[in-house]
Amino acid sequence: MGKISVAILFGGRSVEHGVSVNSARNIAQYIDRKKFNIVPIGITQQGVWYLTKEVNKDIQKGKPLKVSLDPSRPHLLVGTKKLKFDIAFPVLHGTDGEDGSIQGLLKSLSIPIVGTSVLGSALAMNKIVAKKLLQQAGIPVTAFTTSLGSDKTQPVYEDLVKQLG
């Protein structure tokens, strides 16, 4: 059996772009090259995807990628050629990386992924929903309160200390 091709997705539009690049660089450095070929795919802070030669911050030096949503064979394209790999490893942080968005896109392209599913990612990203689900399942969580930016009144620090300790 040949090596498994792993597309390492890194960068992204979140404020954690640089953290993602560093995380992906570590993975690329330490992945077992006897078992895996890496296909680095960088995503700029503007959301543009590139096939790069290596994992680094110079994403735009790569070749631009496009998505084909042909229902019979969805895939990523480099120019007019289909980009081939066996599995995607999204090493993206924050919004559009850990919230289920990228997992949903890859699922729609029929690309298997390393990590959690669309639902698992979305639930884990929403801390309020995650804590409520854990509580409902009888799993202990630390005391918490919720506050949204759209709330008419915002919490007062002293009140939070009294409530939460």
Residue pairs with C-beta under 8 A, 6 or more apart in sequence:
3 34
3 35
3 36
3 37
4 35
4 36
4 37
4 86
4 87
5 36
5 37
5 38
5 39
5 84
5 85
5 86
5 87
6 31
6 36
6 37
6 38
6 39
6 85
6 86
6 87
6 88
6 89
6 114
7 38
7 39
7 40
7 41
7 83
7 85
7 87
7 88
7 89
7 111
8 24
8 27
8 28
8 38
8 39
8 40
8 41
8 55
8 89
8 91
9 24
9 41
9 43
9 88
9 89
9 90
9 91
9 92
9 102
10 20
10 21
10 23
10 24
10 25
10 40
10 41
10 42
10 43
10 55
10 91
10 92
11 17
11 20
11 21
11 24
11 42
11 43
11 44
11 45
11 59
11 92
12 20
12 43
12 45
12 47
12 92
12 93
12 94
12 96
12 97
12 102
13 43
13 44
13 45
13 46
13 47
13 95
13 96
14 20
14 92
14 93
14 94
14 95
14 96
14 97
15 94
16 93
16 94
16 97
17 45
17 93
18 57
19 93
20 91
20 92
20 93
20 97
21 42
21 55
21 56
21 57
23 91
23 93
24 40
24 55
24 91
25 55
25 56
27 55
27 89
27 91
28 38
28 40
28 54
28 55
31 38
38 55
39 51
39 83
39 85
40 51
40 52
40 53
40 54
40 55
40 62
41 49
41 50
41 51
41 52
41 65
41 76
41 88
42 49
42 50
42 52
42 55
42 59
42 62
43 49
43 50
43 59
43 92
44 50
44 59
44 60
47 96
48 60
48 64
49 64
49 65
49 76
50 59
50 60
50 61
50 62
50 63
50 64
50 65
51 62
51 63
51 65
51 78
51 83
52 58
52 59
52 61
52 62
53 61
53 62
63 78
63 79
64 78
65 76
65 77
65 78
65 83
66 76
66 77
67 74
67 75
67 76
67 77
67 105
67 109
68 74
68 75
68 76
68 77
68 82
69 108
69 109
74 108
74 109
74 110
75 82
75 83
75 109
76 82
76 83
76 109
77 83
85 111
86 112
87 111
87 112
87 113
87 114
88 106
88 111
88 112
88 113
88 114
89 113
89 114
89 115
90 97
90 102
90 103
90 106
90 113
90 114
90 115
92 98
92 102
95 101
96 102
98 121
98 124
98 125
99 121
99 122
99 125
100 117
100 118
100 119
100 120
100 121
100 122
100 125
103 113
103 115
103 116
103 117
103 118
103 121
104 118
106 113
107 113
107 117
107 118
115 121
116 124
123 129
123 130
123 133
124 130
128 144
128 146
131 141
131 144
134 141
135 141
143 163
143 164
143 165
144 164
145 155
145 160
145 163
145 164
147 154
147 155
